[in-house]
Structure formats: C-alpha cells, structure tokens
Amino acid sequence: MSSVSFDHVTKRFGDTTAVDDLTLEVADREFMVLLGPSGCGKTTALRMIAGLESVTEGELRIGERRVNDVDARDRDISMVFQSYALYPHMTVRKNIESPLVATRHARPAAAERAARVREAADVLDLAPYLDRKPGELSGGQRQRVALARAIVRRPQVFLMDEPLSNLDAKLRTQTRLELVELWRRLEATFIYVTHDQVEAMTMASRIAVIADGRLQQVGPPQAVYDRPANLFVAGFIGSPPMNMIAGEVDRSPLAGPLRVRTAIGNIPLPTPPTTNLHSVVAGIRPEHLRLGGSDLSVEVLNVEQLGHERHVICRAGDARWVVRQAAHEPAPAVGERVGLGVDGASLHLFDPTSTERIA
C-alpha cells in the first residue's frame, strides 16, 4: 500500500506559513502532480513527505503508517531533485547503485545489486553508458541516471521536484513521455512538483493546484481545465490563459435573451446562473472565441503566427485577450477593430468577491 495522506497539515517557518491546512489524499499507484507558481508551498509539501521538513500541525501518512516523526531514511521513498545531484567521480553504474550501498538496513548482496542496476538501466535505456562518468553524458542522460538511482531502491513512493526544469524544450517533451511510461511500468505512486501546467496536463492522473500554501482544486487534468473552481485556477490553467472581464448579469425581460453586459459588449447566457449576484467576472477560453462575431468589439494589438494556428492579441477594455484562430483563416490587421462571437455554452462565471465559480 503506497498511498500518501495529508490530514490538515500545516508547515510554518517562523511567522511564515508555507503550507496551510492541507488535506489531500494521493491514491496508491497514482501520478499526482502538485501544481502552482513559485513560492506556493508545493515543494515544501513534497519535502514533508520525504522527511526533509517537519510537520508543524496535522498528520502525514504513507500507506497506513503515520510518518510525522519517522526519519527520512526509514520512509521507503525515493526523491529526484531539480539538480541531478550525481557523484561526478563515480561511473553511471556506481551512481545508480549508491542507494543500495548506503542503506542502513540489510545491504543487498553484490549479485542482487548488479541485477537491480542492470534492470534500472534497461528501463531507462542507460545500459550503453554504465561505465561512463556523468560529465560524459548529456543533460537528458544525466536526468535518466538520477531517475534510475531513484527506482533501484524499489520504494513505495517516488517524489519528484521539478526534475525536467534543466532540460531544453525537446528533451522535456521526450522525458515527459519516458516518465509516464516508467510510472505505468513500475505501477508505483508518483508525486511530482512543477510550476509548468503543460507538464501537469500531459502527465498527471490528477492535479492538485496550490496557491499561497492553500489547496485550490484537485481533479483530473481535463476536469480542472473545463471547470476551474475559482479565478486563480481559471487564470493559471490554460495556455494561453483564460480571458477575463467584469460584467453584470442582465435579467431584465425587456432586454431579450439572458446575457452578461460588459464594457466591450454583451455575452449570451444560455441558462441562468445559480445565484442572484448582479456583478460577475466572465471567463472565456481563447478557443471559445471566433473572429467576425457580433457579441463583443475589440482592437487587434498583434498577431502571433504559430504555424498550425495563430494567436490574435486584442485590447478588450482594460485587459488583453487572446483569440485562437486556425492558420487557414484570414488574419486580421494590427490596429483593426474586430467583432468577436462567444460560445455562451463554454462561458465561465465567477463571484468577484469570493472568486469562487458560479454554476
């Protein structure tokens, strides 16, 4: 059993609260991603699981075992850091083997250590490099050595702290796929920390979004994208991010169909919101806007060509919006005033005071 459970866990550093009343269940064999901006508390949460930081309040469990006071070396976890942290004077083989040699419990026999190293090397395609030193490897290969060193122990839980951040874009994409394949092959619990929402969306079985030390939302990546719980999640998940504008729900029978009135036009509402709030914040994903509509009026500031599509950057009142446009459609001119059509069924509404989602 390799589940991880936070039960009202808080971590303070003096007067600073890094993690605030975190309750989160990570299921056995799940790939959970802790996602949030720098300084939000996600790495502190990971380090508490690893035993590198103490728990100020609450209870932390790995499986059925309470680990608040358990030494880091006795928690049966492996951790991969942002830096590779390899021994430069050792070969790849010795680097991978090092956790088995340094164990404080019964050290595996030499034959078993060799078999485990070979198995880990085969899983991560490192067999040709076992007798090389880290300095002779590329960044991607060194990161794979760090991963092999983690899996050779066969731990209950794998912890990963932004392990791809030092790789270039191509290697990041390749290593993301390798990590997901590794997770499926090992059938282990992975807890992965990142500020990169693309990594979270493409790798996680579930995402836990964290801001200012507090959990904002937990769910499968697509569910979090489709139904963000609050304004923070709506603005953080999505690339380009969701477009936002303040508005007022117009319920007047003389006004015709239900709509949200804004400074740049009216957004149709297919169904009434489940609130009597008058003022709201409307959110619209870039892919749910179309150029040439008559709902809203904006000014084109720039057109970004991306090959398969283009991003049309617009001035929408005091905000800048992004409209996704297919590459084969006619591009608007910079400085042109254009109309936008809105897919009302994909509209998101938020309470401007609580910032929570309105159903």
C-alpha positions as CSV (number, residue, x, y, z in Angstrom):
1,M,0.0,0.0,0.0
2,S,1.7,3.3,-1.1
3,S,-0.9,5.9,-0.7
4,V,0.0,9.3,0.8
5,S,-2.4,11.3,3.0
6,F,-2.2,14.8,4.3
7,D,-4.7,15.4,7.1
8,H,-5.0,19.2,7.9
9,V,-1.2,19.5,7.6
10,T,0.4,22.9,8.2
11,K,4.0,23.9,7.9
12,R,5.4,27.2,9.4
13,F,8.8,28.8,9.2
14,G,8.7,31.3,12.0
15,D,5.8,33.7,11.2
16,T,5.6,32.4,7.6
17,T,3.0,29.8,6.8
18,A,4.3,27.8,3.8
19,V,1.6,25.1,3.7
20,D,-1.8,26.0,5.3
21,D,-4.2,23.3,6.5
22,L,-3.5,20.9,3.6
23,T,-5.9,17.9,3.3
24,L,-5.1,15.7,0.3
25,E,-5.3,12.0,-0.5
26,V,-2.9,10.6,-3.0
27,A,-4.1,7.1,-4.1
28,D,-2.0,4.0,-4.4
29,R,-0.3,3.9,-7.8
30,E,-1.5,7.4,-8.7
31,F,0.5,10.0,-10.7
32,M,-0.3,13.1,-8.7
33,V,1.1,16.5,-9.8
34,L,1.3,19.4,-7.3
35,L,1.0,22.4,-9.5
36,G,1.4,26.1,-8.6
37,P,3.6,29.2,-9.0
38,S,7.0,29.6,-7.4
39,G,6.7,30.0,-3.6
40,C,3.2,28.5,-3.3
41,G,4.2,25.7,-0.9
42,K,4.2,22.7,-3.3
43,T,7.9,21.8,-2.8
44,T,7.5,22.2,1.0
45,A,4.7,19.7,0.9
46,L,6.9,17.3,-1.1
47,R,9.8,17.7,1.3
48,M,7.5,16.9,4.3
49,I,6.6,13.6,2.6
50,A,10.3,13.0,2.2
51,G,11.0,13.8,5.8
52,L,13.3,16.7,4.9
53,E,10.9,19.2,6.6
54,S,8.9,18.6,9.8
55,V,5.2,18.9,10.1
56,T,4.1,21.8,12.3
57,E,0.4,20.7,12.6
58,G,-1.7,17.8,11.3
59,E,-0.9,14.3,10.3
60,L,1.0,12.8,7.4
61,R,0.7,9.2,6.4
62,I,2.4,6.9,3.9
63,G,0.1,3.9,3.5
64,E,-1.3,3.2,6.9
65,R,1.7,4.5,8.7
66,R,1.9,7.9,10.5
67,V,5.3,9.3,9.5
68,N,5.4,12.7,11.3
69,D,8.2,11.5,13.5
70,V,9.7,8.9,11.2
71,D,13.3,9.6,10.0
72,A,13.6,10.3,6.3
73,R,15.8,7.2,5.7
74,D,13.0,5.0,7.1
75,R,10.1,6.2,5.0
76,D,10.8,4.0,1.9
77,I,10.7,6.8,-0.6
78,S,12.9,7.9,-3.4
79,M,13.3,11.6,-4.4
80,V,14.5,13.1,-7.7
81,F,15.6,16.7,-7.4
82,Q,15.7,19.6,-9.8
83,S,19.5,19.3,-10.0
84,Y,20.8,15.8,-10.9
85,A,23.0,15.6,-7.8
86,L,25.2,12.8,-9.3
87,Y,28.6,11.9,-7.9
88,P,30.9,13.2,-10.6
89,H,33.8,10.9,-9.7
90,M,31.6,7.8,-10.0
91,T,30.5,5.9,-13.1
92,V,26.9,5.7,-14.0
93,R,26.8,2.2,-12.7
94,K,28.1,3.3,-9.3
95,N,25.8,6.3,-9.2
96,I,22.8,4.1,-9.7
97,E,24.0,1.5,-7.2
98,S,24.8,4.1,-4.5
99,P,21.4,3.9,-2.6
100,L,21.8,0.2,-2.2
101,V,25.3,0.5,-0.8
102,A,24.4,3.3,1.6
103,T,21.3,1.6,3.0
104,R,21.2,1.5,6.8
105,H,19.3,-1.8,6.6
106,A,20.5,-5.1,5.2
107,R,22.6,-4.4,2.2
108,P,21.7,-6.5,-0.8
109,A,24.3,-9.0,-2.0
110,A,26.6,-7.9,-4.8
111,A,24.8,-10.1,-7.4
112,E,21.4,-8.6,-6.5
113,R,22.8,-5.1,-6.6
114,A,24.2,-5.7,-10.0
115,A,20.9,-7.2,-11.2
116,R,18.9,-4.2,-9.9
117,V,21.3,-1.7,-11.5
118,R,21.0,-3.5,-14.8
119,E,17.2,-3.6,-14.6
120,A,17.0,0.1,-13.8
121,A,19.5,0.9,-16.6
122,D,17.4,-1.2,-19.1
123,V,14.2,0.6,-18.1
124,L,15.7,4.0,-18.9
125,D,18.0,3.0,-21.8
126,L,21.2,3.6,-19.9
127,A,22.9,0.2,-20.5
128,P,25.4,1.6,-23.0
129,Y,26.5,4.3,-20.6
130,L,27.0,2.3,-17.4
131,D,30.8,2.7,-17.4
132,R,30.9,6.4,-18.3
133,K,31.1,9.3,-15.8
134,P,28.3,11.9,-15.5
135,G,30.4,14.6,-17.2
136,E,30.4,12.5,-20.4
137,L,26.6,12.5,-20.6
138,S,24.0,14.9,-22.0
139,G,21.6,16.6,-19.7
140,G,18.8,14.2,-20.6
141,Q,21.0,11.2,-19.9
142,R,22.1,12.6,-16.6
143,Q,18.5,13.1,-15.6
144,R,17.7,9.5,-16.5
145,V,20.6,8.4,-14.3
146,A,19.0,10.3,-11.4
147,L,15.7,8.5,-12.1
148,A,17.5,5.1,-12.3
149,R,19.1,5.8,-8.9
150,A,15.6,6.5,-7.5
151,I,14.0,3.4,-8.9
152,V,16.8,1.0,-8.0
153,R,15.6,1.0,-4.4
154,R,12.1,-0.1,-5.4
155,P,10.4,2.4,-2.9
156,Q,6.8,2.8,-2.0
157,V,6.6,6.3,-3.3
158,F,8.6,8.4,-5.9
159,L,8.9,12.1,-5.2
160,M,10.0,14.4,-8.0
161,D,10.8,18.1,-7.5
162,E,10.7,19.8,-11.0
163,P,13.1,17.2,-12.5
164,L,12.8,18.5,-16.0
165,S,13.4,22.2,-15.5
166,N,17.1,22.0,-16.5
167,L,16.3,20.3,-19.9
168,D,15.7,22.0,-23.2
169,A,12.2,22.0,-24.8
170,K,12.8,18.9,-27.0
171,L,14.3,16.9,-24.1
172,R,11.5,17.9,-21.8
173,T,8.9,16.6,-24.2
174,Q,10.8,13.3,-24.6
175,T,11.4,12.9,-20.9
176,R,7.8,13.6,-20.0
177,L,6.8,10.6,-22.1
178,E,9.5,8.4,-20.6
179,L,8.3,9.3,-17.1
180,V,4.7,8.4,-17.8
181,E,5.9,5.1,-19.4
182,L,8.1,4.5,-16.3
183,W,5.1,5.1,-14.0
184,R,2.9,2.7,-15.9
185,R,5.7,0.1,-15.9
186,L,6.5,0.3,-12.2
187,E,2.9,0.6,-11.1
188,A,4.1,2.9,-8.2
189,T,2.9,6.1,-6.6
190,F,4.4,9.2,-8.2
191,I,4.1,12.7,-6.6
192,Y,5.5,15.3,-9.0
193,V,6.0,19.0,-8.3
194,T,6.0,21.6,-11.1
195,H,5.0,25.1,-12.0
196,D,4.6,24.1,-15.6
197,Q,1.0,23.4,-16.4
198,V,1.8,21.7,-19.7
199,E,3.8,19.1,-17.7
200,A,0.8,18.7,-15.3
201,M,-1.8,18.4,-18.0
202,T,0.2,15.8,-20.0
203,M,1.4,13.6,-17.2
204,A,-0.9,13.6,-14.2
205,S,-3.7,11.3,-13.4
206,R,-4.8,14.1,-11.1
207,I,-3.6,17.6,-10.4
208,A,-3.6,19.4,-7.1
209,V,-3.5,23.2,-7.7
210,I,-1.8,25.1,-4.8
211,A,-1.6,28.9,-4.3
212,D,-0.3,30.8,-1.2
213,G,0.1,27.5,0.7
214,R,-3.6,26.5,0.3
215,L,-5.1,23.8,-1.9
216,Q,-7.3,25.4,-4.6
217,Q,-8.6,22.4,-6.5
218,V,-8.0,18.7,-7.1
219,G,-9.1,16.6,-10.1
220,P,-8.2,15.0,-13.4
221,P,-6.4,17.5,-15.7
222,Q,-9.3,17.9,-18.2
223,A,-11.9,18.3,-15.4
224,V,-9.8,21.1,-13.8
225,Y,-9.4,22.8,-17.2
226,D,-13.1,22.5,-18.0
227,R,-14.5,23.5,-14.6
228,P,-11.9,25.7,-12.7
229,A,-13.0,26.1,-9.1
230,N,-12.0,29.8,-8.8
231,L,-10.4,32.7,-10.6
232,F,-6.9,31.6,-9.6
233,V,-7.3,28.2,-11.2
234,A,-9.0,29.6,-14.2
235,G,-6.2,32.0,-14.8
236,F,-3.4,29.6,-14.1
237,I,-4.5,26.5,-16.1
238,G,-4.5,27.0,-19.8
239,S,-2.0,28.3,-22.3
240,P,-2.9,30.9,-23.4
241,P,-4.8,31.6,-20.2
242,M,-8.5,32.2,-19.9
243,N,-9.7,35.7,-20.9
244,M,-11.4,37.6,-18.0
245,I,-13.7,40.6,-17.9
246,A,-16.1,42.1,-15.3
247,G,-19.7,42.2,-16.1
248,E,-23.3,42.4,-14.9
249,V,-26.0,39.8,-15.4
250,D,-28.9,41.4,-17.2
251,R,-32.1,39.7,-16.2
252,S,-34.5,42.3,-17.5
253,P,-37.3,40.7,-19.6
254,L,-37.2,43.8,-21.8
255,A,-33.5,43.1,-22.7
256,G,-34.4,39.9,-24.5
257,P,-32.2,36.8,-24.0
258,L,-30.3,36.5,-20.8
259,R,-26.8,38.0,-21.1
260,V,-23.8,39.4,-19.3
261,R,-23.2,43.1,-20.1
262,T,-19.6,44.1,-20.3
263,A,-17.6,47.2,-21.3
264,I,-16.9,45.7,-24.7
265,G,-20.4,44.2,-25.5
266,N,-22.8,41.5,-24.4
267,I,-22.1,37.8,-23.8
268,P,-25.1,35.5,-24.3
269,L,-26.0,33.2,-21.4
270,P,-27.7,30.0,-22.4
271,T,-29.0,29.3,-18.9
272,P,-29.5,31.4,-15.8
273,P,-26.6,31.2,-13.2
274,T,-27.4,29.6,-9.9
275,T,-27.0,32.8,-8.0
276,N,-28.8,36.2,-7.6
277,L,-25.5,38.0,-8.0
278,H,-25.6,41.0,-10.2
279,S,-21.9,41.6,-10.7
280,V,-19.8,38.7,-12.0
281,V,-16.4,38.0,-13.7
282,A,-16.9,36.3,-17.0
283,G,-14.2,33.9,-18.3
284,I,-13.8,32.7,-21.9
285,R,-11.1,30.4,-23.2
286,P,-9.2,31.6,-26.3
287,E,-10.6,28.6,-28.3
288,H,-14.2,29.6,-27.5
289,L,-14.0,33.0,-29.3
290,R,-14.4,33.5,-33.0
291,L,-13.4,36.4,-35.1
292,G,-16.2,38.1,-37.1
293,G,-18.9,37.7,-34.5
294,S,-21.1,40.4,-33.2
295,D,-21.2,39.9,-29.4
296,L,-18.0,41.8,-28.5
297,S,-15.8,44.5,-30.0
298,V,-12.0,44.6,-29.6
299,E,-8.9,46.1,-31.1
300,V,-6.2,43.9,-32.6
301,L,-2.8,44.6,-31.0
302,N,-0.7,41.8,-32.5
303,V,-0.9,38.6,-34.5
304,E,1.3,35.7,-33.4
305,Q,1.9,33.0,-36.1
306,L,2.4,29.6,-34.6
307,G,2.3,27.5,-37.8
308,H,-0.7,25.3,-37.0
309,E,-2.6,28.2,-35.6
310,R,-2.3,31.9,-34.7
311,H,-2.9,33.9,-31.6
312,V,-4.7,37.2,-32.1
313,I,-3.8,39.5,-29.2
314,C,-6.6,42.1,-28.6
315,R,-7.3,45.0,-26.3
316,A,-10.6,44.2,-24.5
317,G,-11.4,47.2,-22.3
318,D,-8.5,47.4,-19.8
319,A,-7.4,43.8,-20.4
320,R,-5.5,41.9,-23.1
321,W,-7.3,38.9,-24.6
322,V,-6.1,36.1,-26.8
323,V,-8.2,34.6,-29.6
324,R,-7.1,31.3,-31.1
325,Q,-7.6,31.3,-34.9
326,A,-7.0,28.5,-37.4
327,A,-4.0,29.1,-39.7
328,H,-6.0,28.8,-42.9
329,E,-8.5,31.6,-41.9
330,P,-7.8,35.2,-43.0
331,A,-5.7,37.1,-40.4
332,P,-6.9,40.5,-39.1
333,A,-4.7,43.5,-39.4
334,V,-2.9,45.1,-36.4
335,G,-4.9,48.1,-35.3
336,E,-8.1,46.8,-36.8
337,R,-11.3,46.8,-34.7
338,V,-13.0,43.4,-35.0
339,G,-16.1,41.7,-33.6
340,L,-16.0,38.5,-31.6
341,G,-18.5,35.8,-31.3
342,V,-18.7,34.0,-27.9
343,D,-19.6,30.3,-27.4
344,G,-22.0,31.0,-24.5
345,A,-22.2,27.3,-23.5
346,S,-18.5,27.4,-22.7
347,L,-18.7,30.6,-20.6
348,H,-17.3,30.6,-17.1
349,L,-18.8,32.9,-14.3
350,F,-17.1,33.7,-11.0
351,D,-18.1,35.6,-7.9
352,P,-15.9,38.8,-7.9
353,T,-15.8,38.9,-4.1
354,S,-15.2,35.2,-3.2
355,T,-13.6,34.5,-6.6
356,E,-15.4,31.1,-6.5
357,R,-17.0,29.5,-9.6
358,I,-20.7,30.2,-10.2
359,A,-22.5,27.1,-11.6
